Amino acid sequence: MAKDSQNKKIVVANWKMSPETIDEAFEILKKVKETAKTLKNTKLVICPPSLYANELKESLGKSKKILFGAQNVFYEEKGAHTGEISIDMIKNLGMGYVIVGHSERRILGEDDNIVSKKINLVLNSKLNAILCIGEKERSEEGDFLLFISEQIKNSLHGVEKKYLKNLIIAYEPIWAIGKTAEDAMDSRGVHQMHLFIKKVLKDLFDEKSSEKVAIIYGGSVELENTEELIENGNINGFLIGHESLNADKFCKILKIVDKS
């Protein structure tokens, strides 16, 4: 099991546009908090809807067992941008992580150029960027590998080596999203993609710098496939969507990751 530069595994909970009420969010957090107290080898990052972030964070007091992140950021620092969230807003809320380039943002028109602007803004602001990459489909010819390589290179255009320690790459194959654990990518496939992504980073920067980048997996991560993926996938952790909203299952996932 690979670990990040601080020898910690990473689990990022992407709550997306859920739950429907702040009370439900508090209930999930209350259960997860108890498990978080027991974690010794794992960083836990929760990315809630931005409207909930401040209240959830304040409810934890000075506890550092649960970290918080934003699901998105606008690439301009200031200006008249209706509905957007600035990097300073995120920093002022005490959130140290930002998800960038998620497939659900890319489908709305965010291309690699926009993603690159956001990545550079987050890293230059001394926050941790979670760059999401992933192919829509696979072919026997292996065209998806070229797609992934170009996606990484374009998204990281302009990034300085010194900031790579604050970069997390979340490999989330779009074709695997929403599938059952049985039909999603197996640990062998995840391991192969980990090696490929590391090679792309090595060619783009250098071997020493590329080793600072944590690589996590998202794409139908469920309780049923957690142990197999974390033990044999050679990854640094997970980006988890819907399963992170089920507090009981999510807590079991955290325990499995922490013991691996």
PyRosetta script that sets phi, psi and omega in degrees:
from pyrosetta import init, pose_from_sequence

init()
pose = pose_from_sequence("MAKDSQNKKIVVANWKMSPETIDEAFEILKKVKETAKTLKNTKLVICPPSLYANELKESLGKSKKILFGAQNVFYEEKGAHTGEISIDMIKNLGMGYVIVGHSERRILGEDDNIVSKKINLVLNSKLNAILCIGEKERSEEGDFLLFISEQIKNSLHGVEKKYLKNLIIAYEPIWAIGKTAEDAMDSRGVHQMHLFIKKVLKDLFDEKSSEKVAIIYGGSVELENTEELIENGNINGFLIGHESLNADKFCKILKIVDKS")
pose.set_psi(1, 119.1)
pose.set_omega(1, 179.3)
pose.set_phi(2, -73.8)
pose.set_psi(2, 151.7)
pose.set_omega(2, 178.2)
pose.set_phi(3, -128.5)
pose.set_psi(3, 165.0)
pose.set_omega(3, -179.7)
pose.set_phi(4, -81.1)
pose.set_psi(4, -178.2)
pose.set_omega(4, -174.2)
pose.set_phi(5, -63.9)
pose.set_psi(5, -18.1)
pose.set_omega(5, 177.0)
pose.set_phi(6, -99.0)
pose.set_psi(6, 15.4)
pose.set_omega(6, 178.5)
pose.set_phi(7, 63.3)
pose.set_psi(7, 29.9)
pose.set_omega(7, 178.7)
pose.set_phi(8, -121.3)
pose.set_psi(8, 141.8)
pose.set_omega(8, 169.6)
pose.set_phi(9, -79.9)
pose.set_psi(9, 161.7)
pose.set_omega(9, -174.8)
pose.set_phi(10, -129.5)
pose.set_psi(10, 129.0)
pose.set_omega(10, 172.3)
pose.set_phi(11, -123.4)
pose.set_psi(11, 121.2)
pose.set_omega(11, 179.8)
pose.set_phi(12, -110.6)
pose.set_psi(12, 122.7)
pose.set_omega(12, 177.6)
pose.set_phi(13, -97.2)
pose.set_psi(13, 114.5)
pose.set_omega(13, 177.8)
pose.set_phi(14, -100.6)
pose.set_psi(14, 101.3)
pose.set_omega(14, -176.3)
pose.set_phi(15, -78.2)
pose.set_psi(15, -9.7)
pose.set_omega(15, 178.9)
pose.set_phi(16, 52.9)
pose.set_psi(16, -129.4)
pose.set_omega(16, -177.9)
pose.set_phi(17, -100.8)
pose.set_psi(17, 45.0)
pose.set_omega(17, -178.2)
pose.set_phi(18, -142.1)
pose.set_psi(18, 160.8)
pose.set_omega(18, -6.9)
pose.set_phi(19, -77.4)
pose.set_psi(19, 179.8)
pose.set_omega(19, -173.5)
pose.set_phi(20, -73.4)
pose.set_psi(20, -26.1)
pose.set_omega(20, -177.9)
pose.set_phi(21, -130.3)
pose.set_psi(21, 156.8)
pose.set_omega(21, 177.5)
pose.set_phi(22, -66.2)
pose.set_psi(22, -30.9)
pose.set_omega(22, 178.6)
pose.set_phi(23, -63.9)
pose.set_psi(23, -40.4)
pose.set_omega(23, 177.0)
pose.set_phi(24, -65.1)
pose.set_psi(24, -38.3)
pose.set_omega(24, 178.8)
pose.set_phi(25, -62.9)
pose.set_psi(25, -41.7)
pose.set_omega(25, 177.4)
pose.set_phi(26, -62.4)
pose.set_psi(26, -38.8)
pose.set_omega(26, -179.8)
pose.set_phi(27, -63.7)
pose.set_psi(27, -44.1)
pose.set_omega(27, 177.7)
pose.set_phi(28, -62.8)
pose.set_psi(28, -47.9)
pose.set_omega(28, -177.7)
pose.set_phi(29, -62.3)
pose.set_psi(29, -38.0)
pose.set_omega(29, -179.4)
pose.set_phi(30, -59.8)
pose.set_psi(30, -43.0)
pose.set_omega(30, 179.9)
pose.set_phi(31, -72.1)
pose.set_psi(31, -43.1)
pose.set_omega(31, -178.2)
pose.set_phi(32, -65.6)
pose.set_psi(32, -33.7)
pose.set_omega(32, -178.6)
pose.set_phi(33, -58.0)
pose.set_psi(33, -39.2)
pose.set_omega(33, -178.8)
pose.set_phi(34, -65.8)
pose.set_psi(34, -40.1)
pose.set_omega(34, 177.1)
pose.set_phi(35, -70.8)
pose.set_psi(35, -37.6)
pose.set_omega(35, -179.4)
pose.set_phi(36, -59.1)
pose.set_psi(36, -33.1)
pose.set_omega(36, 179.2)
pose.set_phi(37, -60.8)
pose.set_psi(37, -26.6)
pose.set_omega(37, -175.6)
pose.set_phi(38, -91.4)
pose.set_psi(38, -9.3)
pose.set_omega(38, -175.6)
pose.set_phi(39, -71.3)
pose.set_psi(39, 129.5)
pose.set_omega(39, -179.8)
pose.set_phi(40, -113.4)
pose.set_psi(40, -28.1)
pose.set_omega(40, -173.7)
pose.set_phi(41, -120.7)
pose.set_psi(41, 14.1)
pose.set_omega(41, -171.9)
pose.set_phi(42, -134.6)
pose.set_psi(42, 132.2)
pose.set_omega(42, 169.8)
pose.set_phi(43, -89.1)
pose.set_psi(43, 130.5)
pose.set_omega(43, 177.6)
pose.set_phi(44, -111.6)
pose.set_psi(44, 121.5)
pose.set_omega(44, 178.8)
pose.set_phi(45, -119.0)
pose.set_psi(45, 123.9)
pose.set_omega(45, 176.8)
pose.set_phi(46, -108.6)
pose.set_psi(46, 127.9)
pose.set_omega(46, 178.0)
pose.set_phi(47, -113.0)
pose.set_psi(47, 89.8)
pose.set_omega(47, -178.2)
pose.set_phi(48, -85.9)
pose.set_psi(48, 172.0)
pose.set_omega(48, 169.8)
pose.set_phi(49, -55.8)
pose.set_psi(49, 139.9)
pose.set_omega(49, -173.2)
pose.set_phi(50, -58.7)
pose.set_psi(50, -29.0)
pose.set_omega(50, -179.9)
pose.set_phi(51, -66.9)
pose.set_psi(51, -23.2)
pose.set_omega(51, -178.8)
pose.set_phi(52, -94.2)
pose.set_psi(52, -17.8)
pose.set_omega(52, -166.2)
pose.set_phi(53, -55.1)
pose.set_psi(53, -49.0)
pose.set_omega(53, -174.6)
pose.set_phi(54, -64.4)
pose.set_psi(54, -45.9)
pose.set_omega(54, -179.1)
pose.set_phi(55, -65.3)
pose.set_psi(55, -40.4)
pose.set_omega(55, 179.1)
pose.set_phi(56, -64.5)
pose.set_psi(56, -44.8)
pose.set_omega(56, -178.9)
pose.set_phi(57, -63.8)
pose.set_psi(57, -43.3)
pose.set_omega(57, -179.7)
pose.set_phi(58, -65.3)
pose.set_psi(58, -30.0)
pose.set_omega(58, -178.9)
pose.set_phi(59, -67.1)
pose.set_psi(59, -20.1)
pose.set_omega(59, -179.5)
pose.set_phi(60, -88.1)
pose.set_psi(60, -9.4)
pose.set_omega(60, -179.2)
pose.set_phi(61, 65.5)
pose.set_psi(61, -130.8)
pose.set_omega(61, -177.4)
pose.set_phi(62, -93.8)
pose.set_psi(62, 6.4)
pose.set_omega(62, -179.7)
pose.set_phi(63, -60.6)
pose.set_psi(63, 135.4)
pose.set_omega(63, 179.1)
pose.set_phi(64, -112.6)
pose.set_psi(64, 12.7)
pose.set_omega(64, -179.3)
pose.set_phi(65, -77.0)
pose.set_psi(65, -23.3)
pose.set_omega(65, 176.3)
pose.set_phi(66, -120.7)
pose.set_psi(66, 122.6)
pose.set_omega(66, 177.7)
pose.set_phi(67, -100.6)
pose.set_psi(67, 159.6)
pose.set_omega(67, -177.8)
pose.set_phi(68, -122.6)
pose.set_psi(68, 149.2)
pose.set_omega(68, 178.9)
pose.set_phi(69, -140.2)
pose.set_psi(69, 165.9)
pose.set_omega(69, 177.9)
pose.set_phi(70, -101.6)
pose.set_psi(70, 149.9)
pose.set_omega(70, -179.2)
pose.set_phi(71, -83.9)
pose.set_psi(71, -11.4)
pose.set_omega(71, -176.1)
pose.set_phi(72, -168.5)
pose.set_psi(72, 163.6)
pose.set_omega(72, 174.7)
pose.set_phi(73, -152.1)
pose.set_psi(73, 152.0)
pose.set_omega(73, 175.3)
pose.set_phi(74, -87.5)
pose.set_psi(74, 149.5)
pose.set_omega(74, -173.5)
pose.set_phi(75, -81.1)
pose.set_psi(75, -11.0)
pose.set_omega(75, 173.7)
pose.set_phi(76, -97.6)
pose.set_psi(76, 140.7)
pose.set_omega(76, -177.6)
pose.set_phi(77, -72.4)
pose.set_psi(77, -33.8)
pose.set_omega(77, -178.8)
pose.set_phi(78, -144.6)
pose.set_psi(78, 168.3)
pose.set_omega(78, 174.7)
pose.set_phi(79, 133.2)
pose.set_psi(79, 177.5)
pose.set_omega(79, -179.3)
pose.set_phi(80, -88.8)
pose.set_psi(80, 86.0)
pose.set_omega(80, -176.4)
pose.set_phi(81, -127.1)
pose.set_psi(81, 89.5)
pose.set_omega(81, -174.4)
pose.set_phi(82, -56.5)
pose.set_psi(82, 129.2)
pose.set_omega(82, 174.8)
pose.set_phi(83, 82.9)
pose.set_psi(83, -3.4)
pose.set_omega(83, -176.9)
pose.set_phi(84, -92.3)
pose.set_psi(84, 164.5)
pose.set_omega(84, 179.4)
pose.set_phi(85, -119.3)
pose.set_psi(85, 129.0)
pose.set_omega(85, -177.7)
pose.set_phi(86, -89.8)
pose.set_psi(86, 161.8)
pose.set_omega(86, 179.8)
pose.set_phi(87, -65.2)
pose.set_psi(87, -34.1)
pose.set_omega(87, 178.7)
pose.set_phi(88, -67.8)
pose.set_psi(88, -36.3)
pose.set_omega(88, 175.9)
pose.set_phi(89, -60.4)
pose.set_psi(89, -43.0)
pose.set_omega(89, -179.8)
pose.set_phi(90, -64.7)
pose.set_psi(90, -45.1)
pose.set_omega(90, 179.4)
pose.set_phi(91, -63.8)
pose.set_psi(91, -41.5)
pose.set_omega(91, -178.1)
pose.set_phi(92, -68.0)
pose.set_psi(92, -22.5)
pose.set_omega(92, 175.3)
pose.set_phi(93, -83.1)
pose.set_psi(93, -6.3)
pose.set_omega(93, 179.5)
pose.set_phi(94, 79.2)
pose.set_psi(94, 22.4)
pose.set_omega(94, 177.4)
pose.set_phi(95, -91.0)
pose.set_psi(95, 129.1)
pose.set_omega(95, -173.4)
pose.set_phi(96, -102.1)
pose.set_psi(96, -0.8)
pose.set_omega(96, -176.5)
pose.set_phi(97, -131.1)
pose.set_psi(97, 149.0)
pose.set_omega(97, 177.1)
pose.set_phi(98, -139.3)
pose.set_psi(98, 126.5)
pose.set_omega(98, 174.0)
pose.set_phi(99, -80.0)
pose.set_psi(99, 130.9)
pose.set_omega(99, -178.8)
pose.set_phi(100, -131.4)
pose.set_psi(100, 135.3)
pose.set_omega(100, 173.3)
pose.set_phi(101, 78.7)
pose.set_psi(101, 21.6)
pose.set_omega(101, 178.3)
pose.set_phi(102, -59.9)
pose.set_psi(102, 147.8)
pose.set_omega(102, -177.1)
pose.set_phi(103, -58.1)
pose.set_psi(103, -29.8)
pose.set_omega(103, 179.4)
pose.set_phi(104, -76.1)
pose.set_psi(104, -13.7)
pose.set_omega(104, 171.1)
pose.set_phi(105, -91.2)
pose.set_psi(105, -39.6)
pose.set_omega(105, -179.3)
pose.set_phi(106, -63.1)
pose.set_psi(106, -34.7)
pose.set_omega(106, -179.1)
pose.set_phi(107, -67.0)
pose.set_psi(107, -17.9)
pose.set_omega(107, 177.7)
pose.set_phi(108, -89.7)
pose.set_psi(108, 1.3)
pose.set_omega(108, 175.4)
pose.set_phi(109, 117.6)
pose.set_psi(109, -0.5)
pose.set_omega(109, 177.9)
pose.set_phi(110, -73.7)
pose.set_psi(110, 118.2)
pose.set_omega(110, 178.1)
pose.set_phi(111, -100.8)
pose.set_psi(111, -178.8)
pose.set_omega(111, -177.3)
pose.set_phi(112, -61.6)
pose.set_psi(112, -30.6)
pose.set_omega(112, 179.6)
pose.set_phi(113, -65.0)
pose.set_psi(113, -44.7)
pose.set_omega(113, 177.6)
pose.set_phi(114, -66.3)
pose.set_psi(114, -42.4)
pose.set_omega(114, 179.1)
pose.set_phi(115, -59.7)
pose.set_psi(115, -42.3)
pose.set_omega(115, 179.3)
pose.set_phi(116, -60.8)
pose.set_psi(116, -42.4)
pose.set_omega(116, 177.8)
pose.set_phi(117, -60.8)
pose.set_psi(117, -42.2)
pose.set_omega(117, -179.0)
pose.set_phi(118, -68.4)
pose.set_psi(118, -43.7)
pose.set_omega(118, 179.9)
pose.set_phi(119, -59.3)
pose.set_psi(119, -47.7)
pose.set_omega(119, -179.7)
pose.set_phi(120, -63.5)
pose.set_psi(120, -39.1)
pose.set_omega(120, 178.5)
pose.set_phi(121, -62.7)
pose.set_psi(121, -46.2)
pose.set_omega(121, -178.9)
pose.set_phi(122, -63.4)
pose.set_psi(122, -49.0)
pose.set_omega(122, -177.5)
pose.set_phi(123, -67.4)
pose.set_psi(123, -40.5)
pose.set_omega(123, 178.2)
pose.set_phi(124, -66.5)
pose.set_psi(124, -20.5)
pose.set_omega(124, 177.9)
pose.set_phi(125, -89.7)
pose.set_psi(125, 7.8)
pose.set_omega(125, 177.4)
pose.set_phi(126, 66.1)
pose.set_psi(126, 28.6)
pose.set_omega(126, 173.4)
pose.set_phi(127, -106.0)
pose.set_psi(127, 169.4)
pose.set_omega(127, 180.0)
pose.set_phi(128, -93.4)
pose.set_psi(128, 126.9)
pose.set_omega(128, -179.6)
pose.set_phi(129, -101.3)
pose.set_psi(129, 132.0)
pose.set_omega(129, 175.4)
pose.set_phi(130, -107.1)
pose.set_psi(130, 99.5)
pose.set_omega(130, -177.8)
pose.set_phi(131, -86.6)
pose.set_psi(131, 119.7)
pose.set_omega(131, 179.1)
pose.set_phi(132, -93.4)
pose.set_psi(132, 131.0)
pose.set_omega(132, 176.3)
pose.set_phi(133, -134.0)
pose.set_psi(133, 161.8)
pose.set_omega(133, 177.3)
pose.set_phi(134, 161.3)
pose.set_psi(134, 145.1)
pose.set_omega(134, -178.4)
pose.set_phi(135, -87.8)
pose.set_psi(135, 152.4)
pose.set_omega(135, 179.1)
pose.set_phi(136, -75.8)
pose.set_psi(136, -36.7)
pose.set_omega(136, -177.9)
pose.set_phi(137, -152.3)
pose.set_psi(137, 169.1)
pose.set_omega(137, -179.9)
pose.set_phi(138, -122.7)
pose.set_psi(138, 148.7)
pose.set_omega(138, 175.3)
pose.set_phi(139, -129.5)
pose.set_psi(139, 158.6)
pose.set_omega(139, -179.9)
pose.set_phi(140, -66.0)
pose.set_psi(140, -22.8)
pose.set_omega(140, -179.3)
pose.set_phi(141, -73.7)
pose.set_psi(141, -14.6)
pose.set_omega(141, 178.6)
pose.set_phi(142, 80.3)
pose.set_psi(142, 21.8)
pose.set_omega(142, 179.7)
pose.set_phi(143, -59.5)
pose.set_psi(143, -27.8)
pose.set_omega(143, -176.9)
pose.set_phi(144, -63.5)
pose.set_psi(144, -27.5)
pose.set_omega(144, 179.7)
pose.set_phi(145, -66.2)
pose.set_psi(145, -40.4)
pose.set_omega(145, 176.5)
pose.set_phi(146, -65.1)
pose.set_psi(146, -39.4)
pose.set_omega(146, 178.7)
pose.set_phi(147, -61.1)
pose.set_psi(147, -46.6)
pose.set_omega(147, -179.9)
pose.set_phi(148, -63.3)
pose.set_psi(148, -43.3)
pose.set_omega(148, 179.9)
pose.set_phi(149, -59.7)
pose.set_psi(149, -46.5)
pose.set_omega(149, 180.0)
pose.set_phi(150, -67.3)
pose.set_psi(150, -36.8)
pose.set_omega(150, 179.3)
pose.set_phi(151, -62.4)
pose.set_psi(151, -42.8)
pose.set_omega(151, 178.5)
pose.set_phi(152, -65.4)
pose.set_psi(152, -49.6)
pose.set_omega(152, -177.6)
pose.set_phi(153, -60.6)
pose.set_psi(153, -45.2)
pose.set_omega(153, -178.6)
pose.set_phi(154, -68.8)
pose.set_psi(154, -40.0)
pose.set_omega(154, -177.7)
pose.set_phi(155, -69.6)
pose.set_psi(155, -27.6)
pose.set_omega(155, -178.7)
pose.set_phi(156, -100.9)
pose.set_psi(156, 13.2)
pose.set_omega(156, 178.9)
pose.set_phi(157, -58.9)
pose.set_psi(157, 126.5)
pose.set_omega(157, 177.7)
pose.set_phi(158, 89.6)
pose.set_psi(158, -5.2)
pose.set_omega(158, -179.3)
pose.set_phi(159, -75.3)
pose.set_psi(159, 132.0)
pose.set_omega(159, 178.2)
pose.set_phi(160, -85.9)
pose.set_psi(160, 147.4)
pose.set_omega(160, -177.9)
pose.set_phi(161, -55.6)
pose.set_psi(161, -36.3)
pose.set_omega(161, -174.9)
pose.set_phi(162, -63.3)
pose.set_psi(162, -17.4)
pose.set_omega(162, -178.6)
pose.set_phi(163, -96.2)
pose.set_psi(163, -3.2)
pose.set_omega(163, -175.8)
pose.set_phi(164, -64.1)
pose.set_psi(164, -24.1)
pose.set_omega(164, 178.6)
pose.set_phi(165, -66.0)
pose.set_psi(165, -17.8)
pose.set_omega(165, 179.5)
pose.set_phi(166, -104.4)
pose.set_psi(166, 15.5)
pose.set_omega(166, -179.0)
pose.set_phi(167, -108.6)
pose.set_psi(167, 132.6)
pose.set_omega(167, 173.1)
pose.set_phi(168, -120.9)
pose.set_psi(168, 130.8)
pose.set_omega(168, 175.3)
pose.set_phi(169, -105.1)
pose.set_psi(169, 123.4)
pose.set_omega(169, 178.3)
pose.set_phi(170, -103.8)
pose.set_psi(170, 108.2)
pose.set_omega(170, 177.4)
pose.set_phi(171, -84.2)
pose.set_psi(171, 115.3)
pose.set_omega(171, -176.5)
pose.set_phi(172, -133.9)
pose.set_psi(172, 87.2)
pose.set_omega(172, 179.6)
pose.set_phi(173, -60.0)
pose.set_psi(173, 124.0)
pose.set_omega(173, -173.8)
pose.set_phi(174, -62.6)
pose.set_psi(174, -34.2)
pose.set_omega(174, -178.9)
pose.set_phi(175, -66.2)
pose.set_psi(175, -19.5)
pose.set_omega(175, -178.2)
pose.set_phi(176, -90.9)
pose.set_psi(176, -14.1)
pose.set_omega(176, -177.5)
pose.set_phi(177, -67.2)
pose.set_psi(177, 133.0)
pose.set_omega(177, 177.2)
pose.set_phi(178, 85.7)
pose.set_psi(178, -3.1)
pose.set_omega(178, 178.6)
pose.set_phi(179, -87.5)
pose.set_psi(179, 166.5)
pose.set_omega(179, 175.9)
pose.set_phi(180, -74.4)
pose.set_psi(180, 163.7)
pose.set_omega(180, 178.6)
pose.set_phi(181, -57.3)
pose.set_psi(181, -35.2)
pose.set_omega(181, -177.9)
pose.set_phi(182, -67.8)
pose.set_psi(182, -34.0)
pose.set_omega(182, -176.4)
pose.set_phi(183, -95.0)
pose.set_psi(183, -8.2)
pose.set_omega(183, -179.1)
pose.set_phi(184, -80.1)
pose.set_psi(184, -177.0)
pose.set_omega(184, -178.3)
pose.set_phi(185, -66.9)
pose.set_psi(185, 138.3)
pose.set_omega(185, 179.5)
pose.set_phi(186, -87.2)
pose.set_psi(186, 173.4)
pose.set_omega(186, -174.3)
pose.set_phi(187, -64.6)
pose.set_psi(187, -31.9)
pose.set_omega(187, 178.8)
pose.set_phi(188, -64.2)
pose.set_psi(188, -44.8)
pose.set_omega(188, 178.4)
pose.set_phi(189, -64.8)
pose.set_psi(189, -39.3)
pose.set_omega(189, 178.6)
pose.set_phi(190, -64.5)
pose.set_psi(190, -42.4)
pose.set_omega(190, 178.9)
pose.set_phi(191, -60.8)
pose.set_psi(191, -44.8)
pose.set_omega(191, -179.9)
pose.set_phi(192, -61.7)
pose.set_psi(192, -40.5)
pose.set_omega(192, 179.8)
pose.set_phi(193, -70.0)
pose.set_psi(193, -33.6)
pose.set_omega(193, 175.5)
pose.set_phi(194, -59.2)
pose.set_psi(194, -47.0)
pose.set_omega(194, -179.6)
pose.set_phi(195, -64.2)
pose.set_psi(195, -40.2)
pose.set_omega(195, -179.4)
pose.set_phi(196, -65.8)
pose.set_psi(196, -44.7)
pose.set_omega(196, 179.6)
pose.set_phi(197, -62.2)
pose.set_psi(197, -40.8)
pose.set_omega(197, 177.4)
pose.set_phi(198, -61.8)
pose.set_psi(198, -38.9)
pose.set_omega(198, 179.2)
pose.set_phi(199, -65.2)
pose.set_psi(199, -42.6)
pose.set_omega(199, 178.3)
pose.set_phi(200, -60.9)
pose.set_psi(200, -43.7)
pose.set_omega(200, 179.3)
pose.set_phi(201, -64.7)
pose.set_psi(201, -39.9)
pose.set_omega(201, 179.1)
pose.set_phi(202, -62.5)
pose.set_psi(202, -43.7)
pose.set_omega(202, 179.4)
pose.set_phi(203, -68.3)
pose.set_psi(203, -32.2)
pose.set_omega(203, -177.3)
pose.set_phi(204, -78.2)
pose.set_psi(204, -36.6)
pose.set_omega(204, -179.3)
pose.set_phi(205, -119.4)
pose.set_psi(205, -100.5)
pose.set_omega(205, 172.3)
pose.set_phi(206, -162.1)
pose.set_psi(206, 171.0)
pose.set_omega(206, -173.6)
pose.set_phi(207, -63.0)
pose.set_psi(207, -44.9)
pose.set_omega(207, -178.1)
pose.set_phi(208, -62.5)
pose.set_psi(208, -44.0)
pose.set_omega(208, -179.2)
pose.set_phi(209, -67.7)
pose.set_psi(209, -40.0)
pose.set_omega(209, -177.2)
pose.set_phi(210, -65.2)
pose.set_psi(210, -27.9)
pose.set_omega(210, -179.8)
pose.set_phi(211, -69.2)
pose.set_psi(211, -16.2)
pose.set_omega(211, 179.7)
pose.set_phi(212, -79.1)
pose.set_psi(212, -15.5)
pose.set_omega(212, -176.7)
pose.set_phi(213, -85.9)
pose.set_psi(213, 124.0)
pose.set_omega(213, 175.9)
pose.set_phi(214, -82.5)
pose.set_psi(214, 140.4)
pose.set_omega(214, 178.2)
pose.set_phi(215, -119.9)
pose.set_psi(215, 120.6)
pose.set_omega(215, 179.7)
pose.set_phi(216, -118.2)
pose.set_psi(216, 165.5)
pose.set_omega(216, -176.5)
pose.set_phi(217, -118.9)
pose.set_psi(217, 137.8)
pose.set_omega(217, 172.5)
pose.set_phi(218, -134.9)
pose.set_psi(218, 151.4)
pose.set_omega(218, -177.4)
pose.set_phi(219, 137.5)
pose.set_psi(219, 76.8)
pose.set_omega(219, -177.9)
pose.set_phi(220, 61.1)
pose.set_psi(220, 50.1)
pose.set_omega(220, 172.3)
pose.set_phi(221, -80.6)
pose.set_psi(221, 118.2)
pose.set_omega(221, -179.3)
pose.set_phi(222, -130.0)
pose.set_psi(222, 169.3)
pose.set_omega(222, 179.4)
pose.set_phi(223, -56.5)
pose.set_psi(223, -35.7)
pose.set_omega(223, -175.1)
pose.set_phi(224, -67.1)
pose.set_psi(224, -29.4)
pose.set_omega(224, -177.7)
pose.set_phi(225, -113.0)
pose.set_psi(225, 3.7)
pose.set_omega(225, -177.0)
pose.set_phi(226, -59.2)
pose.set_psi(226, -51.3)
pose.set_omega(226, -174.9)
pose.set_phi(227, -63.0)
pose.set_psi(227, -43.7)
pose.set_omega(227, 179.9)
pose.set_phi(228, -62.6)
pose.set_psi(228, -44.3)
pose.set_omega(228, -178.6)
pose.set_phi(229, -68.0)
pose.set_psi(229, -42.1)
pose.set_omega(229, -175.8)
pose.set_phi(230, -74.9)
pose.set_psi(230, -30.1)
pose.set_omega(230, -179.0)
pose.set_phi(231, -81.1)
pose.set_psi(231, -35.9)
pose.set_omega(231, -171.5)
pose.set_phi(232, -120.0)
pose.set_psi(232, -2.9)
pose.set_omega(232, -177.7)
pose.set_phi(233, -88.8)
pose.set_psi(233, -7.8)
pose.set_omega(233, 179.5)
pose.set_phi(234, 56.6)
pose.set_psi(234, 40.0)
pose.set_omega(234, -178.5)
pose.set_phi(235, -109.7)
pose.set_psi(235, 165.5)
pose.set_omega(235, -179.0)
pose.set_phi(236, -91.0)
pose.set_psi(236, -6.6)
pose.set_omega(236, -180.0)
pose.set_phi(237, 156.1)
pose.set_psi(237, -154.0)
pose.set_omega(237, -173.6)
pose.set_phi(238, -137.4)
pose.set_psi(238, 152.7)
pose.set_omega(238, 163.6)
pose.set_phi(239, -111.4)
pose.set_psi(239, 114.4)
pose.set_omega(239, -171.0)
pose.set_phi(240, -117.5)
pose.set_psi(240, 131.2)
pose.set_omega(240, -179.9)
pose.set_phi(241, -96.1)
pose.set_psi(241, -105.0)
pose.set_omega(241, -171.0)
pose.set_phi(242, -58.2)
pose.set_psi(242, -32.7)
pose.set_omega(242, -177.9)
pose.set_phi(243, -68.4)
pose.set_psi(243, -19.9)
pose.set_omega(243, 179.3)
pose.set_phi(244, -77.6)
pose.set_psi(244, -10.6)
pose.set_omega(244, 177.6)
pose.set_phi(245, -90.3)
pose.set_psi(245, -10.6)
pose.set_omega(245, 173.5)
pose.set_phi(246, -96.2)
pose.set_psi(246, 97.4)
pose.set_omega(246, -170.7)
pose.set_phi(247, -56.6)
pose.set_psi(247, -42.0)
pose.set_omega(247, -177.7)
pose.set_phi(248, -63.8)
pose.set_psi(248, -47.7)
pose.set_omega(248, 179.6)
pose.set_phi(249, -67.6)
pose.set_psi(249, -40.1)
pose.set_omega(249, -178.5)
pose.set_phi(250, -63.9)
pose.set_psi(250, -39.2)
pose.set_omega(250, 178.3)
pose.set_phi(251, -64.2)
pose.set_psi(251, -37.2)
pose.set_omega(251, 177.4)
pose.set_phi(252, -66.5)
pose.set_psi(252, -38.8)
pose.set_omega(252, 176.9)
pose.set_phi(253, -61.7)
pose.set_psi(253, -44.7)
pose.set_omega(253, 179.6)
pose.set_phi(254, -59.2)
pose.set_psi(254, -41.3)
pose.set_omega(254, -179.9)
pose.set_phi(255, -66.2)
pose.set_psi(255, -39.3)
pose.set_omega(255, 178.5)
pose.set_phi(256, -63.9)
pose.set_psi(256, -45.9)
pose.set_omega(256, -179.8)
pose.set_phi(257, -62.9)
pose.set_psi(257, -42.8)
pose.set_omega(257, -176.1)
pose.set_phi(258, -66.4)
pose.set_psi(258, -29.3)
pose.set_omega(258, -178.1)
pose.set_phi(259, -89.5)
pose.set_psi(259, -10.1)
pose.set_omega(259, -175.0)
pose.set_phi(260, -74.3)
pose.dump_pdb("model.pdb")
